């Protein structure tokens, strides 16, 4: 986005004299976001900040862009019916529109700052509300290294990063039912606290944050518990109940589905430290994908798209770092304390 467009966007959002709200503002972006670009700036109080400016017309163009993409893909016949592209497009459309609302993202940031306030392992930069709007978001600027660039760190550091990432994902899913679902490596920075020297995982970009219902997470936990017990009948029962399956699938599909659950569940059901440098999950799952695409009868639940995107991100981060993580111990702690059904304290977090 050229400087004149940045000026136009900032003027529309913060007023014609927006420059006077900052001591300094670098017109050259130092990073790109999915739907905008990020500029370094200094507030009038001398605080370093990152200002995310949304590209003009992004929100308005979502529907037409997705419709055009669907038309091309359907005409070309590039993808099998088992991918259920129309459903994927519907979910993507909804998520992208939510991501375009920076006021919503600011509320997500505020919530995560509260949830992680007492955990020194994580840091969520605060938002400057007076310098933020629906299309401009100003947050504390924090130095750090994207986690994908930490593969030359000592083993203990790589283990720590992956452990924190997976720990966070499990808490998001089973404790808070409130998850930042964008696993982009640049959204997770490894840093050291300047005053204590303690390692920290800095969390950025909460545009794709969402909640999950208690009913959905209960069923998802039932599936994982069935995987832990290697009980395929229970896997199928709860997979039908949650909406993965219809109950009319072929034996080939049911077998592949259970195989996939068991393979993915290995990381969480292994009571030993799991060595991601030796993982064989990815190639084994890839062998099952063609079978499931051919025989799948229904689209997965809408929640699954964003949920599995985040969980896959956690897995791939640990694999890239060749980390060793006690996944089973973390999952058992969560699982042992998990209470099924509605009860006081299970109200869904709502930022909409």
N, C-alpha and C positions, 0 to 999 in steps of 0.2 A: 504494500500500500504506500504510494508516494506521499511526501510530506503534506501536499495540499489536501489530500483526502483525510489524513490524520487530523489536520487542523479543522476540516469541515466536521468530522465526526465529534471531535472534542468540543467544538463550538456548539453543535446541536445538543450535546449532552450536558456540558458544564457551563455553557454561556460563552458569549463572544470574547470575553476577557479571561478565558480559562488559564492562559499563561501566568496570570497574576496569582493563581492559586498554588503555584510551585516556585521554589527558588531556582530550580534547574529542571529542564526536561530535555532528554536526548531524543531528537527527532528520528534517529536511526534505531530501529528495533534490534534488540539483542536476542530475541527468541520469537518463535512462531507458536501460536496456540492453534487448536484445530479450526477455530472459526474467527481468529483474530491474530494480532501480533502484540508483543510485549515490549514496553519501553522503560528504561531506567529513568528515574526522576528523584528529586529531593524536595520534600515538603518545606513549607515556610518555617517549620520548627526544626529543620535540619535532619529529618529522618529520611533514610534511603528507602525508596519504594519501587515496586514494579507496577506499571500501569498497563493493563490489558485493554486494548481497543479493538472492538469488533469490526470486522470487515463490513462495509456498507452493503445492504441488500441481502445479507446471508439468510436472515430469518424469513424474509419474504420469498426467497427462491427455493426453499426446501421442498415444497410440494411439487413444483414443476421439475426440479432436478431429479427427484426420486422417480417421478412418473416417466421422465425421458429415459432414465437408466433401465427401468423395468421394461419399457417398450423394446429397447435394444436387446436386452437379455432374453426376453420371451421370443422375439422374432428369430434371434440367432440360435435358440435352443441350446445355449451353452451349458445350462444346468439341469440336472434331473429333477423330476417332480418331487422327489423326496426331500428337496431342500426347502420346499414351501416358500418360495420367494415372496409371494404376496404378503404372507404373514410377517416375514422378516422385514419387508418394506414398511408395513404398518407400524411395527414396533420401532424401527429406526426413525421413522417420521416423528413419532411421539417423543422419542428421546432427544432427537436433534432440536426440536422446538423448545424443549425444556432447557437444553444446554445453552440456547441463545439468550436466556433470561439471566443476566448477571445479578439481578436482585435476588433471584432464587439461589444462585450460587453463593451469594454472601450469607444467606440464611443457613446454607449447608455448612459453610466454614464456621459460623458461630456455633452451630450444634457440635461439630467435631472438636472445636476448641473446648467445649464444656465436657464432652465425653472423655477427652484425653488430658484434661487439665492436671490430673495427679500422676500422669505417667511420663517420667522424664525421658523415656526412650523415643518419644515422638514429639514433633513440634509442628504446629499448624500456624503459619503466618497470619496475623490479624488483618482485618479489612478496615480501610479508612472510609467510613460511610459517607462523609461529606465530600469525598472525591470519587464517589462511585454512583453509577446509575444502572439502568437496564442494559446499556451497551458499553459501559466503561467500568472497569473494576480495578481499584487501587489497593494493593496489599503491601505489607512489609517485604522488603527485599532481603533474601537470605542466601548466603553463599553455600554451595554444596556441590557434590559430584553425583551426576546421575548414576543410578545403581548399575546400569549396564557397562559403565566405564570403571567399575571397581574390581574387575576380574584379576587385576594384578596385586590387589591388597593381600595381606597375609590371610591364611586359612581362617583364623579365628575371627577376623573382621568380616570375611565373606559369609561365614556361618552366622554371625550376629545379624547381618543385613537380611539374609534369607529367613532367619528365625523370626525376626520382627515383622517382616512382610506377611509371613504365613500366620503368625499370631494375630496380627491386625485383621486379616481376612476372616479368620475364624470368629473373632469377636464381632466384627461387622455383621456377620451372617447369623450367628447363633445367640449372641448376647444382646446386641442393639437392634438387629434386623434393619440396619441402616448402613448402606454401603456406597462408597465411591467406586464406581464400576469401570473406570478408565485405567487400564494397566500400563499405559504409555510410560516407558522407563524414565522419561524426563519429569514425570510427576512425582518421582521418589528420589530424593537427594540424600546422600550420606554426608553427614557433617559431624563435627566435634563441637560440643558446647564450649564457647570461648572462655567461660569463667570456671567451669568444672573439668573440662577435658573429656567429659562423658560422651560416648557415641550417641548420635541422634539420627532418626530417620525423619527428614523434613517432608511433609505431605503438601502437594500443590494441586491446583486445578480440580475443583469439586463440581464442575458443571454437569457431570453425568451421575450425580448422586441420586439414589432412590431408596425407598423403603420396601420391606417385604411383610406380607401379612403373617400373623402367627400361625394360621392354618397351613399356609404354604411351607413355612420353615419346619413345622412339625412333621409334615410328610417327607420333606427332604431329609430330615434327620432320621426318620424311620428307614429310608432307603440306605443311608450310610451305616446304620446299625445292622441292617440285614447283610450288607457287604462285609461288615466286621465279623458277623457270625457265619458268613458264607452260606446264607439261607436264600436260595434262589426263588423259592415260592414267595417269600416275603418281599424280595426285590421286585418281583412281577406284580404282586398285590399293590404295593405302594406306588409303583410306577404307573399303574393304571389309575390309581386314585388321584395322583398329582397331575395326570394328563400326558405323561410320556407315551403311553400305550392306550389302545382302545379295548384290548381284550380279544381282538379278532386277528392278531398278527400270526404269521406263520411261525412254525417252530424255529426256522432259521433265524428269523428276526428276533424272537424271544431269546434265543441262545446268544446271538450277537450282542443284544442289549445287556444281558446279564454279564457277559464276558467283559464288556466295556466298563460296567460299574465295578466289577471286581478288580480290573486292572487299575483303574483310576483310584480306587479305594486302597490300593496297596500302600500308598504313601501315608495314609492316615491310620491304617490298621497294623502297620509294622511297629512292634514294640521296641525295636532297636533304633538307633540313630540311622536315619535314611540318607544314603550317600547319593546325591543327585548326579554326581559325575558318572555313575554307573547305571543310571536309570534306563530302562528299556520300554517305558510307558508309551512314548511318542510313536515309535515304529509299530508297536503292537496295536495301538488304537487306529493308526492309519490303515492297517490291514482290514479292520472291521468297518471302516467308513463306507466303502462301496456297497457292502451288504446292507447296511442300515439305510443308505440312500435309496437303494432299489426296493426295499421291502417296507419302509416306514409308511404307516397309514395316516398319521396325523402330525401336525406341526407340534413342536414342543411347547410347553407353557410359555407365555410371554416373558415371564420373569427369568427364564433360563438363559436367554440371549445375553443379557448384561451380567448375570451372575456367573455364568461359565466363562465369559470373557475375562472377568476379574480373577477367577480361580486359575484359569490357564495362564494368566499373566504372572501370578505368584509362582506357579510351577516352573514356568520358563525362566523366570528370574533366578530361582534357586539352581536350575540346571545350568544356566549361563555362568553363574558364579562357582559352579562345581562345589556347592555347599553341602554340609552335613548337618541335618536338622532332625531333632527329636519330634517329628510330626505326630507319631502315635501318642506320645505322652501329652502333647498339647491337646490333641483331639479328645483323649480320654478324660482329661480334666474338664473340658467343655461338656462332653457327653454325660459324664457322671453327675454334673450339676444342672443338666438341662431338665426343665419341667414342661411336660406336654400339656396342651390345653390352655384356655384362657384363665388368667388369675391376676390379682393386683400387680401392677407394674408391667403388664404386657401391652399396654396401649401403643399403637403404631406411631412412630415419629413422623410428623407431617410438616414439610416445609413449603407446601404448595398453597 
